[in-house]
Amino acid sequence: MTAILLGILGLTCLLILADGVLRNRPYELPFLAAATTAAFAVPQLIGLYRSPLHPVSDVALNKTLVMVCLCIVMLRFGWRRGCAGAPVAA
């Protein structure tokens, strides 16, 4: 299950990065968040998954991977939807 979740996270980051490059918007928040996650969090999570010295429970790692995936996907959905129609209270 952990390997599948790692694959889902990697694929999610890759799709968001590809979308940012294809739409020529590499400086928007979803692209930068996916790049940071792919560059820093994914290698750390892979290391935790394969570490023989400091084993982490699969349940804890799975919960972490699900939460990271949800955060990246919801950031993307929120960015695409925008808040242009929301009134600002002063």
Beta strands, then each sheet from edge to edge (+ up, - down):
end
